[in-house]
Amino acid sequence: MKKIKYLGLIPARKGSKGLLNKNLKLLKGKPLIQYTLESAKSSNRLDSIHVTTDSEEIMALANQYGIESPYTRPAELASDTASMVDTVLYHLSWFLENRDTEIQNIVLLQPTNPIRSKLLIDQCIATYEENNRDSLVAVTECLQHPYETFIIGKDGGMKFLISELPARRQDYPRCYFISGAVYITSSTFLRQKKKLFDSTSHIWLTSREEGIDIDDIFTFKIAECLLEPSEINLRETHENP
């Protein structure tokens, strides 16, 4: 049986509600997914790279980079309600059954994160190994602090999600959200937990630039601005929150 230690997996379905056909939408003259194809190819630590998609156009683009897209993703795994975990588990099973290949670790790279430093993937893999954990997740610091978020009650008033706020904003704790730039998980963890990460996962802090996740035209325009050469200032080291 063949074994792949680190598989870079790029999930890229053709449908999208927030931004029509976003994975192929031109960003600074290149299809959005191309940024992720290029960053994956630049990695020195990935043993193989695959794309899972239901789009023939995305398959063809991946093939131009020598990246395999071995099957058309089933429709039930390409809908708005499809689970990413189910998509990855299907990929593991497909390779085991059709290629007699065991994938040991998945490095999931979302195509909606176009701003990755060249070193990010390799740094994450190295840290994943050093910490001997079953998963790693890239995060970035929140732009809007969750202490200042609220819902509007039936009376029209503001109901803050945090009932008692510190008197000074400087006393707010640092808060983070999952950027989606890199997830690493062992296939054993994924099968057992049915999750990409949990509370025991190692946390990798990226810059806000690398944390940009394109979901709508607003975040798309932000990425366009950040991709101007004079604007990119990526941190190529990490820190623990």
GROMACS elastic network, one bead per residue, 0.5 to 0.9 nm:
[ bonds ]
;  ai    aj funct       b0    kb
    1    96     6  0.88526   500
    1    99     6  0.86827   500
    1   100     6  0.55543   500
    1   101     6  0.57989   500
    1   102     6  0.71604   500
    2    99     6  0.82117   500
    2   100     6  0.64471   500
    2   102     6  0.62647   500
    2   103     6  0.86424   500
    3   100     6  0.87149   500
    3   101     6  0.55423   500
    3   103     6  0.59004   500
    3   104     6  0.70491   500
    4     7     6  0.63793   500
    4    47     6  0.64119   500
    4    48     6  0.71210   500
    4   101     6  0.72671   500
    4   102     6  0.62612   500
    4   104     6  0.60327   500
    4   105     6  0.76703   500
    5    46     6  0.80884   500
    5    47     6  0.65606   500
    5    48     6  0.86080   500
    5   102     6  0.84975   500
    5   103     6  0.62667   500
    5   104     6  0.50018   500
    5   105     6  0.57438   500
    5   106     6  0.83545   500
    6    45     6  0.73297   500
    6    46     6  0.52524   500
    6    47     6  0.53714   500
    6    48     6  0.68671   500
    6    49     6  0.87097   500
    6   103     6  0.72912   500
    6   104     6  0.66161   500
    6   106     6  0.59981   500
    6   107     6  0.66164   500
    6   125     6  0.85077   500
    6   184     6  0.89809   500
    7    46     6  0.59275   500
    7    47     6  0.59847   500
    7    48     6  0.50565   500
    7    49     6  0.56504   500
    7    50     6  0.73170   500
    7   103     6  0.68357   500
    7   104     6  0.79157   500
    7   105     6  0.62653   500
    7   106     6  0.51268   500
    7   107     6  0.57823   500
    7   108     6  0.81646   500
    8    40     6  0.68473   500
    8    46     6  0.60800   500
    8    47     6  0.77847   500
    8    48     6  0.62052   500
    8    50     6  0.62732   500
    8    51     6  0.84341   500
    8   105     6  0.87973   500
    8   106     6  0.62713   500
    8   108     6  0.59408   500
    8   109     6  0.68093   500
    9    40     6  0.89841   500
    9    48     6  0.85992   500
    9    49     6  0.59065   500
    9    50     6  0.50515   500
    9    51     6  0.58189   500
    9    52     6  0.72691   500
    9    88     6  0.82673   500
    9   106     6  0.66878   500
    9   107     6  0.60167   500
    9   109     6  0.60712   500
    9   110     6  0.84001   500
   10    33     6  0.87946   500
   10    36     6  0.77648   500
   10    37     6  0.79853   500
   10    40     6  0.88432   500
   10    49     6  0.77548   500
   10    50     6  0.62908   500
   10    52     6  0.62561   500
   10    53     6  0.85073   500
   10   107     6  0.86301   500
   10   108     6  0.61538   500
   10   109     6  0.51294   500
   10   110     6  0.58942   500
   10   111     6  0.65890   500
   11    50     6  0.86228   500
   11    51     6  0.58793   500
   11    53     6  0.62442   500
   11    84     6  0.83216   500
   11    87     6  0.82042   500
   11    88     6  0.85107   500
   11   108     6  0.77876   500
   11   109     6  0.73640   500
   11   110     6  0.63028   500
   11   111     6  0.70980   500
   12    15     6  0.88313   500
   12    23     6  0.66167   500
   12    33     6  0.77376   500
   12    51     6  0.70557   500
   12    52     6  0.62159   500
   12    53     6  0.50802   500
   12    54     6  0.77832   500
   12    55     6  0.80494   500
   12    58     6  0.76263   500
   12    78     6  0.87464   500
   12   110     6  0.76519   500
   12   111     6  0.65914   500
   12   112     6  0.88465   500
   13    16     6  0.79122   500
   13    21     6  0.87420   500
   13    23     6  0.77082   500
   13    52     6  0.75487   500
   13    54     6  0.55176   500
   13    55     6  0.64045   500
   13    58     6  0.84151   500
   13    73     6  0.81218   500
   13    77     6  0.88201   500
   13    78     6  0.57740   500
   13    79     6  0.82192   500
   14    20     6  0.88462   500
   14    21     6  0.58486   500
   14    22     6  0.78985   500
   14    23     6  0.70032   500
   14    24     6  0.81449   500
   14    53     6  0.72039   500
   14    54     6  0.63333   500
   14    55     6  0.54150   500
   14    56     6  0.89723   500
   14    57     6  0.88350   500
   14    58     6  0.79565   500
   14    78     6  0.78605   500
   15    20     6  0.71423   500
   15    21     6  0.58227   500
   15    22     6  0.80673   500
   15    23     6  0.87407   500
   15    54     6  0.88834   500
   15    55     6  0.88673   500
   15    78     6  0.75088   500
   15    79     6  0.73279   500
   15    80     6  0.77313   500
   16    19     6  0.58876   500
   16    20     6  0.53681   500
   16    21     6  0.57415   500
   16    22     6  0.66306   500
   16    23     6  0.85280   500
   16    79     6  0.87889   500
   16    80     6  0.73752   500
   16   215     6  0.88124   500
   17    20     6  0.60964   500
   17    21     6  0.83662   500
   17    80     6  0.78465   500
   17   215     6  0.88126   500
   17   216     6  0.86858   500
   18    22     6  0.83414   500
   18   215     6  0.57653   500
   18   217     6  0.78841   500
   19    22     6  0.53559   500
   19    25     6  0.87559   500
   19   214     6  0.85927   500
   19   215     6  0.64433   500
   19   216     6  0.50039   500
   19   217     6  0.64145   500
   19   220     6  0.88324   500
   20    23     6  0.86692   500
   20    25     6  0.80396   500
   20   216     6  0.87837   500
   21    24     6  0.59259   500
   21    25     6  0.62711   500
   22    26     6  0.83183   500
   22    31     6  0.84482   500
   22    32     6  0.69626   500
   22    33     6  0.85627   500
   22   112     6  0.81018   500
   22   214     6  0.83280   500
   22   215     6  0.81397   500
   22   216     6  0.84892   500
   23    26     6  0.85483   500
   23    31     6  0.66964   500
   23    32     6  0.51507   500
   23    33     6  0.52017   500
   23    34     6  0.85636   500
   23    58     6  0.82378   500
   23   111     6  0.66205   500
   23   112     6  0.69937   500
   24    27     6  0.87198   500
   24    30     6  0.82471   500
   24    32     6  0.55100   500
   24    33     6  0.63150   500
   24    34     6  0.82651   500
   24    57     6  0.84626   500
   24    58     6  0.74989   500
   25    30     6  0.77982   500
   25    31     6  0.52036   500
   25    32     6  0.57319   500
   25    33     6  0.84112   500
   26    29     6  0.52874   500
   26    32     6  0.59756   500
   27    30     6  0.52165   500
   27    31     6  0.59395   500
   27    32     6  0.56513   500
   27   220     6  0.78476   500
   27   221     6  0.89420   500
   27   223     6  0.81363   500
   27   224     6  0.65392   500
   27   227     6  0.89768   500
   28    31     6  0.83772   500
   28    32     6  0.88414   500
   28   224     6  0.64414   500
   28   227     6  0.76721   500
   28   228     6  0.87884   500
   30    33     6  0.82389   500
   30    34     6  0.64715   500
   30    35     6  0.77656   500
   31    34     6  0.53854   500
   31    35     6  0.76411   500
   32    35     6  0.60629   500
   32    36     6  0.77661   500
   32   111     6  0.67913   500
   32   112     6  0.69945   500
   32   113     6  0.85588   500
   32   114     6  0.67177   500
   33    36     6  0.54067   500
   33    37     6  0.63667   500
   33    38     6  0.87598   500
   33    58     6  0.81919   500
   33    61     6  0.89187   500
   33   110     6  0.85243   500
   33   112     6  0.70885   500
   33   113     6  0.86395   500
   33   114     6  0.74559   500
   34    38     6  0.60725   500
   34    39     6  0.85712   500
   34    61     6  0.79097   500
   34    62     6  0.82470   500
   34   111     6  0.79072   500
   34   114     6  0.82241   500
   35    38     6  0.52208   500
   35    39     6  0.62389   500
   35    40     6  0.86606   500
   35   111     6  0.74392   500
   35   113     6  0.81665   500
   35   114     6  0.51733   500
   35   115     6  0.75322   500
   35   116     6  0.82827   500
   36    39     6  0.50515   500
   36    40     6  0.60294   500
   36    41     6  0.84670   500
   36   109     6  0.70859   500
   36   110     6  0.73745   500
   36   111     6  0.54147   500
   36   112     6  0.81471   500
   36   113     6  0.72965   500
   36   114     6  0.60372   500
   36   115     6  0.84500   500
   36   116     6  0.79640   500
   37    40     6  0.52757   500
   37    41     6  0.62108   500
   37    42     6  0.87258   500
   37    49     6  0.87849   500
   37    51     6  0.89449   500
   37    61     6  0.89986   500
   37    62     6  0.71002   500
   37    65     6  0.72798   500
   37    67     6  0.79977   500
   37   111     6  0.80444   500
   38    41     6  0.51075   500
   38    42     6  0.62239   500
   38    43     6  0.89418   500
   38    65     6  0.79740   500
   39    42     6  0.50843   500
   39    43     6  0.66273   500
   39   114     6  0.87103   500
   39   116     6  0.69308   500
   39   117     6  0.77765   500
   39   118     6  0.61031   500
   39   119     6  0.87511   500
   39   120     6  0.88368   500
   39   121     6  0.80072   500
   40    43     6  0.54087   500
   40    44     6  0.88909   500
   40    46     6  0.75990   500
   40    49     6  0.71800   500
   40   109     6  0.80354   500
   40   118     6  0.86933   500
   40   121     6  0.75768   500
   41    44     6  0.81471   500
   41    46     6  0.83118   500
   41    49     6  0.78367   500
   41    65     6  0.78803   500
   41    66     6  0.89508   500
   41    67     6  0.84570   500
   42   118     6  0.65745   500
   42   119     6  0.84431   500
   43    46     6  0.60035   500
   43   118     6  0.72420   500
   43   119     6  0.73321   500
   43   120     6  0.86094   500
   43   121     6  0.64377   500
   43   122     6  0.60654   500
   44    47     6  0.82114   500
   44   121     6  0.87163   500
   44   122     6  0.65875   500
   45   121     6  0.78534   500
   45   122     6  0.56876   500
   45   125     6  0.72067   500
   45   126     6  0.84760   500
   46    49     6  0.70160   500
   46   107     6  0.81664   500
   46   121     6  0.84268   500
   46   122     6  0.79391   500
   46   125     6  0.86631   500
   48    67     6  0.82185   500
   48    68     6  0.87171   500
   49    66     6  0.88747   500
   49    67     6  0.58450   500
   49    68     6  0.67551   500
   49    69     6  0.88931   500
   50    62     6  0.84228   500
   50    67     6  0.58408   500
   50    69     6  0.56276   500
   50    70     6  0.78417   500
   51    58     6  0.84309   500
   51    59     6  0.74415   500
   51    62     6  0.70608   500
   51    67     6  0.70878   500
   51    68     6  0.63052   500
   51    70     6  0.79663   500
   52    59     6  0.84366   500
   52    68     6  0.88474   500
   52    69     6  0.59726   500
   52    70     6  0.78652   500
   52    71     6  0.74739   500
   52    72     6  0.73753   500
   52    73     6  0.62261   500
   52    87     6  0.82212   500
   52    88     6  0.86795   500
   52    91     6  0.77123   500
   53    56     6  0.80131   500
   53    58     6  0.71040   500
   53    59     6  0.71167   500
   53    69     6  0.73819   500
   53    71     6  0.79125   500
   53    72     6  0.60415   500
   53    73     6  0.52026   500
   53    74     6  0.86662   500
   53    78     6  0.75798   500
   54    58     6  0.81451   500
   54    59     6  0.82261   500
   54    71     6  0.83085   500
   54    74     6  0.70791   500
   54    75     6  0.74339   500
   54    77     6  0.89093   500
   54    78     6  0.67155   500
   55    58     6  0.52778   500
   55    59     6  0.62783   500
   55    60     6  0.87243   500
   55    72     6  0.74305   500
   55    73     6  0.83855   500
   56    60     6  0.61647   500
   56    61     6  0.86778   500
   56    72     6  0.80793   500
   57    60     6  0.51134   500
   57    61     6  0.62982   500
   57    62     6  0.86842   500
   58    61     6  0.50545   500
   58    62     6  0.61264   500
   58    63     6  0.85254   500
   58    69     6  0.88133   500
   59    62     6  0.51578   500
   59    63     6  0.61696   500
   59    64     6  0.88102   500
   59    67     6  0.86821   500
   59    68     6  0.79243   500
   59    69     6  0.58208   500
   59    70     6  0.86791   500
   59    72     6  0.86932   500
   60    63     6  0.50397   500
   60    64     6  0.64694   500
   60    69     6  0.87010   500
   61    64     6  0.51826   500
   61    65     6  0.69780   500
   61    67     6  0.86629   500
   62    65     6  0.53389   500
   62    66     6  0.65366   500
   62    67     6  0.50486   500
   62    68     6  0.67071   500
   62    69     6  0.70765   500
   63    67     6  0.52200   500
   63    68     6  0.62418   500
   63    69     6  0.74857   500
   64    67     6  0.73601   500
   65    68     6  0.87438   500
   69    72     6  0.77717   500
   71    74     6  0.87352   500
   71    94     6  0.89737   500
   72    75     6  0.87333   500
   73    76     6  0.83704   500
   73    77     6  0.65360   500
   73    78     6  0.66814   500
   73    87     6  0.83614   500
   74    77     6  0.54597   500
   74    78     6  0.65546   500
   75    78     6  0.50093   500
   75    79     6  0.65359   500
   76    79     6  0.59364   500
   76    81     6  0.85203   500
   76    82     6  0.65775   500
   77    80     6  0.86528   500
   77    81     6  0.82128   500
   77    82     6  0.50273   500
   77    83     6  0.71244   500
   77    84     6  0.81852   500
   77    86     6  0.73885   500
   77    87     6  0.59391   500
   77    90     6  0.88328   500
   78    81     6  0.81610   500
   78    82     6  0.61596   500
   78    83     6  0.89420   500
   78    87     6  0.83955   500
   79    82     6  0.52512   500
   79    83     6  0.88707   500
   80    83     6  0.86445   500
   82    85     6  0.87721   500
   82    86     6  0.74560   500
   82    87     6  0.76052   500
   83    86     6  0.52044   500
   83    87     6  0.63510   500
   83    88     6  0.88299   500
   84    88     6  0.62729   500
   84    89     6  0.85859   500
   84   196     6  0.87217   500
   85    88     6  0.52228   500
   85    89     6  0.61014   500
   85    90     6  0.85343   500
   85   190     6  0.76829   500
   85   194     6  0.64212   500
   85   195     6  0.62663   500
   85   196     6  0.68087   500
   86    89     6  0.50369   500
   86    90     6  0.60273   500
   86    91     6  0.86038   500
   86   194     6  0.80921   500
   87    90     6  0.51901   500
   87    91     6  0.64137   500
   87    92     6  0.89163   500
   88    91     6  0.50308   500
   88    92     6  0.63549   500
   88    93     6  0.87134   500
   88   106     6  0.83642   500
   88   108     6  0.87415   500
   88   190     6  0.86775   500
   89    92     6  0.51000   500
   89    93     6  0.62233   500
   89    94     6  0.85380   500
   89   187     6  0.83365   500
   89   190     6  0.76029   500
   89   191     6  0.72101   500
   89   194     6  0.85292   500
   90    93     6  0.51218   500
   90    94     6  0.59671   500
   90    95     6  0.86735   500
   91    94     6  0.50679   500
   91    95     6  0.63215   500
   91    96     6  0.85995   500
   92    95     6  0.55113   500
   92    96     6  0.62927   500
   92    97     6  0.87532   500
   92   101     6  0.85624   500
   92   102     6  0.73765   500
   92   103     6  0.64282   500
   92   187     6  0.77972   500
   93    96     6  0.50615   500
   93    97     6  0.60688   500
   93    98     6  0.83557   500
   93   102     6  0.87205   500
   94    97     6  0.52468   500
   94    98     6  0.57315   500
   94    99     6  0.76383   500
   94   100     6  0.89922   500
   94   101     6  0.89475   500
   95    98     6  0.52131   500
   95   100     6  0.62943   500
   95   101     6  0.54090   500
   95   102     6  0.70178   500
   95   103     6  0.78515   500
   96    99     6  0.57853   500
   96   102     6  0.56664   500
   96   103     6  0.79925   500
   97   100     6  0.57422   500
   97   101     6  0.77463   500
   98   101     6  0.79121   500
   99   102     6  0.86840   500
  102   187     6  0.89515   500
  103   106     6  0.72303   500
  103   186     6  0.86150   500
  103   187     6  0.68336   500
  104   185     6  0.87759   500
  104   186     6  0.58940   500
  104   187     6  0.54267   500
  104   188     6  0.76888   500
  105   184     6  0.69649   500
  105   185     6  0.56799   500
  105   187     6  0.54854   500
  105   188     6  0.84360   500
  106   183     6  0.78148   500
  106   184     6  0.55912   500
  106   185     6  0.54221   500
  106   186     6  0.61938   500
  106   187     6  0.67324   500
  107   121     6  0.82675   500
  107   125     6  0.81891   500
  107   182     6  0.67397   500
  107   183     6  0.56676   500
  107   185     6  0.67747   500
  107   186     6  0.88758   500
  108   180     6  0.84657   500
  108   181     6  0.81862   500
  108   182     6  0.58425   500
  108   183     6  0.50283   500
  108   184     6  0.62415   500
  108   185     6  0.83207   500
  109   112     6  0.86841   500
  109   113     6  0.79468   500
  109   121     6  0.88563   500
  109   180     6  0.73368   500
  109   181     6  0.60061   500
  109   182     6  0.53266   500
  109   183     6  0.68790   500
  110   113     6  0.59114   500
  110   114     6  0.85461   500
  110   180     6  0.62404   500
  110   181     6  0.61575   500
  110   182     6  0.73614   500
  110   183     6  0.88796   500
  110   213     6  0.85668   500
  111   114     6  0.65803   500
  111   181     6  0.84894   500
  111   213     6  0.87816   500
  111   214     6  0.87677   500
  112   180     6  0.82756   500
  112   181     6  0.82387   500
  112   212     6  0.81502   500
  112   213     6  0.53540   500
  112   214     6  0.50039   500
  112   215     6  0.72713   500
  113   116     6  0.70988   500
  113   179     6  0.81010   500
  113   180     6  0.70277   500
  113   181     6  0.55741   500
  113   210     6  0.71062   500
  113   211     6  0.70808   500
  113   212     6  0.59775   500
  113   214     6  0.65040   500
  114   181     6  0.84156   500
  114   210     6  0.77280   500
  114   212     6  0.77046   500
  114   213     6  0.77959   500
  114   214     6  0.82060   500
  114   223     6  0.76982   500
  114   227     6  0.89009   500
  115   181     6  0.84580   500
  115   209     6  0.65039   500
  115   211     6  0.76778   500
  115   212     6  0.70902   500
  115   213     6  0.88800   500
  115   223     6  0.76642   500
  115   226     6  0.82225   500
  115   227     6  0.75151   500
  115   232     6  0.87534   500
  115   234     6  0.87666   500
  116   119     6  0.80474   500
  116   120     6  0.64280   500
  116   121     6  0.82467   500
  116   181     6  0.72520   500
  116   209     6  0.82411   500
  116   210     6  0.53101   500
  116   211     6  0.84323   500
  116   234     6  0.82436   500
  117   120     6  0.53631   500
  117   121     6  0.81867   500
  117   210     6  0.73979   500
  117   234     6  0.66049   500
  117   235     6  0.80364   500
  117   236     6  0.67909   500
  118   121     6  0.73209   500
  118   122     6  0.82429   500
  118   236     6  0.85615   500
  119   122     6  0.54946   500
  119   123     6  0.59345   500
  119   124     6  0.85600   500
  119   236     6  0.67261   500
  119   237     6  0.88468   500
  120   123     6  0.51364   500
  120   124     6  0.61228   500
  120   125     6  0.86787   500
  120   181     6  0.88897   500
  120   182     6  0.82892   500
  120   206     6  0.85105   500
  120   236     6  0.69501   500
  120   237     6  0.83997   500
  121   124     6  0.52397   500
  121   125     6  0.63284   500
  121   126     6  0.87355   500
  121   181     6  0.88720   500
  121   182     6  0.70232   500
  122   125     6  0.51370   500
  122   126     6  0.61458   500
  122   127     6  0.85940   500
  123   126     6  0.51565   500
  123   127     6  0.61631   500
  123   128     6  0.85101   500
  123   236     6  0.85913   500
  123   237     6  0.80511   500
  123   238     6  0.85109   500
  124   127     6  0.51570   500
  124   128     6  0.60045   500
  124   129     6  0.86482   500
  124   136     6  0.75929   500
  124   137     6  0.86145   500
  124   138     6  0.82112   500
  124   182     6  0.76998   500
  124   183     6  0.87045   500
  124   184     6  0.79566   500
  124   204     6  0.71273   500
  125   129     6  0.62973   500
  125   130     6  0.86541   500
  125   136     6  0.85923   500
  125   184     6  0.75200   500
  126   129     6  0.52479   500
  126   130     6  0.61900   500
  126   131     6  0.87234   500
  127   131     6  0.60447   500
  127   132     6  0.84098   500
  127   136     6  0.85040   500
  127   202     6  0.83934   500
  127   204     6  0.85133   500
  128   131     6  0.54901   500
  128   132     6  0.62177   500
  128   133     6  0.64001   500
  128   134     6  0.79228   500
  128   135     6  0.70814   500
  128   136     6  0.62273   500
  128   184     6  0.75986   500
  128   185     6  0.89107   500
  128   202     6  0.72030   500
  129   132     6  0.51834   500
  129   133     6  0.73739   500
  130   133     6  0.83346   500
  131   202     6  0.75005   500
  132   135     6  0.87949   500
  133   136     6  0.74926   500
  133   185     6  0.87530   500
  133   186     6  0.89219   500
  133   200     6  0.78186   500
  133   201     6  0.67103   500
  133   202     6  0.68074   500
  134   184     6  0.81562   500
  134   185     6  0.58033   500
  134   186     6  0.56461   500
  134   187     6  0.89115   500
  134   188     6  0.83022   500
  134   189     6  0.61538   500
  134   190     6  0.89098   500
  134   197     6  0.83020   500
  134   200     6  0.82841   500
  134   201     6  0.68861   500
  134   202     6  0.84025   500
  135   183     6  0.74495   500
  135   184     6  0.53043   500
  135   186     6  0.64980   500
  135   189     6  0.76357   500
  135   190     6  0.89257   500
  135   196     6  0.71040   500
  135   197     6  0.57549   500
  135   198     6  0.79444   500
  135   200     6  0.78925   500
  135   202     6  0.63697   500
  135   203     6  0.89797   500
  136   182     6  0.80232   500
  136   183     6  0.57877   500
  136   185     6  0.64822   500
  136   196     6  0.84499   500
  136   197     6  0.68131   500
  136   200     6  0.88571   500
  136   201     6  0.50723   500
  136   203     6  0.58990   500
  136   204     6  0.71293   500
  137   178     6  0.71756   500
  137   179     6  0.83790   500
  137   180     6  0.76911   500
  137   181     6  0.83626   500
  137   182     6  0.61581   500
  137   184     6  0.64816   500
  137   185     6  0.86333   500
  137   196     6  0.82886   500
  137   197     6  0.68177   500
  137   201     6  0.67028   500
  137   202     6  0.64139   500
  137   203     6  0.53786   500
  137   204     6  0.61020   500
  137   205     6  0.86938   500
  138   177     6  0.87850   500
  138   178     6  0.61818   500
  138   179     6  0.59970   500
  138   180     6  0.64415   500
  138   181     6  0.61138   500
  138   182     6  0.53761   500
  138   183     6  0.64138   500
  138   184     6  0.89284   500
  138   202     6  0.86359   500
  138   203     6  0.60454   500
  138   205     6  0.58946   500
  138   206     6  0.65383   500
  138   211     6  0.82717   500
  139   176     6  0.62459   500
  139   177     6  0.54982   500
  139   180     6  0.74023   500
  139   181     6  0.79886   500
  139   182     6  0.86842   500
  139   203     6  0.67778   500
  139   204     6  0.59763   500
  139   205     6  0.50282   500
  139   206     6  0.60083   500
  139   207     6  0.86016   500
  139   211     6  0.70282   500
  140   143     6  0.88334   500
  140   175     6  0.85662   500
  140   176     6  0.54524   500
  140   177     6  0.57412   500
  140   178     6  0.65433   500
  140   179     6  0.59508   500
  140   204     6  0.82749   500
  140   205     6  0.54632   500
  140   206     6  0.52382   500
  140   207     6  0.61282   500
  140   208     6  0.58165   500
  140   209     6  0.89105   500
  140   210     6  0.80563   500
  140   211     6  0.56594   500
  140   212     6  0.89634   500
  141   174     6  0.72228   500
  141   175     6  0.58885   500
  141   177     6  0.63836   500
  141   178     6  0.88934   500
  141   205     6  0.77245   500
  141   206     6  0.80999   500
  141   207     6  0.77796   500
  141   208     6  0.67576   500
  141   211     6  0.84795   500
  142   145     6  0.59407   500
  142   146     6  0.78697   500
  142   174     6  0.80222   500
  142   175     6  0.57771   500
  142   177     6  0.60341   500
  142   208     6  0.83471   500
  143   176     6  0.87521   500
  143   208     6  0.81498   500
  144   147     6  0.86406   500
  144   148     6  0.75207   500
  144   149     6  0.81378   500
  145   148     6  0.57682   500
  145   149     6  0.72660   500
  145   172     6  0.82784   500
  145   174     6  0.83162   500
  145   175     6  0.69587   500
  145   176     6  0.89083   500
  146   149     6  0.51546   500
  146   150     6  0.84941   500
  146   161     6  0.78226   500
  146   162     6  0.80874   500
  146   175     6  0.75738   500
  147   150     6  0.83088   500
  147   160     6  0.75547   500
  147   161     6  0.69566   500
  147   162     6  0.57255   500
  147   163     6  0.88266   500
  147   164     6  0.89204   500
  147   165     6  0.68693   500
  147   172     6  0.76418   500
  148   160     6  0.70145   500
  148   161     6  0.79573   500
  148   162     6  0.79244   500
  148   165     6  0.84258   500
  149   159     6  0.85926   500
  149   160     6  0.59628   500
  149   161     6  0.62591   500
  149   162     6  0.80357   500
  150   158     6  0.60719   500
  150   159     6  0.52123   500
  150   161     6  0.53564   500
  150   162     6  0.81604   500
  151   157     6  0.83403   500
  151   158     6  0.59698   500
  151   159     6  0.52620   500
  151   160     6  0.64120   500
  151   161     6  0.73358   500
  152   155     6  0.78389   500
  152   156     6  0.56315   500
  152   157     6  0.55664   500
  152   159     6  0.60307   500
  152   160     6  0.86698   500
  153   156     6  0.51670   500
  153   157     6  0.53621   500
  153   158     6  0.62704   500
  153   159     6  0.62849   500
  154   157     6  0.73963   500
  155   158     6  0.88115   500
  159   162     6  0.85772   500
  159   163     6  0.81643   500
  160   163     6  0.60341   500
  160   164     6  0.86386   500
  162   165     6  0.66182   500
  165   168     6  0.82916   500
  165   169     6  0.86723   500
  165   172     6  0.82039   500
  166   169     6  0.68571   500
  166   170     6  0.86096   500
  166   171     6  0.62017   500
  166   172     6  0.66460   500
  167   170     6  0.87541   500
  167   171     6  0.75968   500
  168   171     6  0.55333   500
  168   172     6  0.74253   500
  169   172     6  0.54220   500
  170   173     6  0.82465   500
  172   175     6  0.85567   500
  174   241     6  0.79217   500
  175   241     6  0.87581   500
  176   179     6  0.88333   500
  176   205     6  0.86491   500
  176   241     6  0.86033   500
  177   211     6  0.88918   500
  178   181     6  0.83218   500
  178   211     6  0.80839   500
  179   182     6  0.78445   500
  179   206     6  0.82348   500
  179   208     6  0.87802   500
  179   210     6  0.78963   500
  179   212     6  0.69174   500
  179   213     6  0.65621   500
  180   183     6  0.68048   500
  180   211     6  0.73124   500
  180   212     6  0.87232   500
  180   213     6  0.70434   500
  181   206     6  0.86084   500
  181   210     6  0.70224   500
  181   211     6  0.65042   500
  181   212     6  0.83065   500
  181   213     6  0.77928   500
  182   204     6  0.88847   500
  183   196     6  0.70370   500
  183   197     6  0.78908   500
  184   196     6  0.74722   500
  184   197     6  0.82487   500
  185   188     6  0.82810   500
  185   189     6  0.66136   500
  185   190     6  0.66093   500
  185   195     6  0.88238   500
  185   196     6  0.60593   500
  185   197     6  0.71534   500
  185   201     6  0.89355   500
  186   189     6  0.52567   500
  186   190     6  0.63175   500
  186   191     6  0.87191   500
  186   196     6  0.87983   500
  187   190     6  0.50161   500
  187   191     6  0.61013   500
  187   192     6  0.85205   500
  188   191     6  0.52872   500
  188   192     6  0.61186   500
  188   193     6  0.84345   500
  189   192     6  0.52049   500
  189   193     6  0.57528   500
  189   194     6  0.76014   500
  189   195     6  0.76369   500
  189   196     6  0.79463   500
  189   197     6  0.85602   500
  190   193     6  0.54244   500
  190   194     6  0.50624   500
  190   195     6  0.54867   500
  190   196     6  0.60465   500
  190   197     6  0.82457   500
  191   194     6  0.54428   500
  191   195     6  0.79285   500
  192   195     6  0.81922   500
  193   196     6  0.80726   500
  193   197     6  0.85329   500
  193   198     6  0.86539   500
  194   197     6  0.89994   500
  195   198     6  0.70917   500
  197   200     6  0.76644   500
  197   201     6  0.57192   500
  197   202     6  0.87810   500
  198   201     6  0.55537   500
  199   202     6  0.85610   500
  202   240     6  0.89281   500
  203   239     6  0.88700   500
  203   240     6  0.67359   500
  203   241     6  0.77300   500
  204   238     6  0.64078   500
  204   239     6  0.70244   500
  204   240     6  0.66619   500
  204   241     6  0.84249   500
  205   237     6  0.87965   500
  205   238     6  0.56734   500
  205   239     6  0.59302   500
  205   240     6  0.64858   500
  205   241     6  0.71957   500
  206   209     6  0.79776   500
  206   210     6  0.60591   500
  206   211     6  0.64387   500
  206   234     6  0.83779   500
  206   235     6  0.71007   500
  206   236     6  0.82885   500
  206   237     6  0.82417   500
  206   238     6  0.66102   500
  206   239     6  0.83536   500
  207   210     6  0.53084   500
  207   211     6  0.62446   500
  207   233     6  0.85963   500
  207   234     6  0.62087   500
  207   235     6  0.59071   500
  207   236     6  0.86191   500
  207   238     6  0.87741   500
  208   212     6  0.65383   500
  208   234     6  0.84681   500
  209   212     6  0.56217   500
  209   223     6  0.81471   500
  209   226     6  0.70720   500
  209   232     6  0.74044   500
  209   233     6  0.77419   500
  209   234     6  0.67321   500
  210   213     6  0.83201   500
  210   234     6  0.71338   500
  210   235     6  0.87501   500
  212   219     6  0.71765   500
  212   220     6  0.88949   500
  212   222     6  0.81092   500
  212   223     6  0.69361   500
  213   219     6  0.69742   500
  213   220     6  0.84339   500
  213   223     6  0.85748   500
  214   217     6  0.78324   500
  214   218     6  0.81821   500
  214   219     6  0.50630   500
  214   220     6  0.54491   500
  214   221     6  0.89746   500
  214   222     6  0.87678   500
  214   223     6  0.76247   500
  215   218     6  0.80888   500
  215   219     6  0.63600   500
  215   220     6  0.73372   500
  216   219     6  0.56448   500
  216   220     6  0.61989   500
  216   221     6  0.88015   500
  217   221     6  0.61139   500
  217   222     6  0.86429   500
  218   221     6  0.52788   500
  218   222     6  0.64215   500
  218   223     6  0.88126   500
  219   223     6  0.62088   500
  219   224     6  0.86420   500
  220   223     6  0.51605   500
  220   224     6  0.63307   500
  220   225     6  0.88833   500
  221   225     6  0.64169   500
  221   226     6  0.87064   500
  222   225     6  0.52051   500
  222   226     6  0.62143   500
  222   227     6  0.86588   500
  223   227     6  0.60401   500
  223   228     6  0.88928   500
  224   227     6  0.53057   500
  224   228     6  0.70053   500
  225   228     6  0.56512   500
  225   231     6  0.72884   500
  226   229     6  0.77717   500
  226   230     6  0.83776   500
  226   231     6  0.53645   500
  226   232     6  0.57425   500
  226   233     6  0.89122   500
  227   230     6  0.82329   500
  227   231     6  0.67301   500
  227   232     6  0.63120   500
  228   231     6  0.53664   500
  228   232     6  0.67450   500
  229   232     6  0.57913   500
  229   233     6  0.89057   500
  230   233     6  0.81936   500
  234   237     6  0.89966   500
  235   238     6  0.74004   500
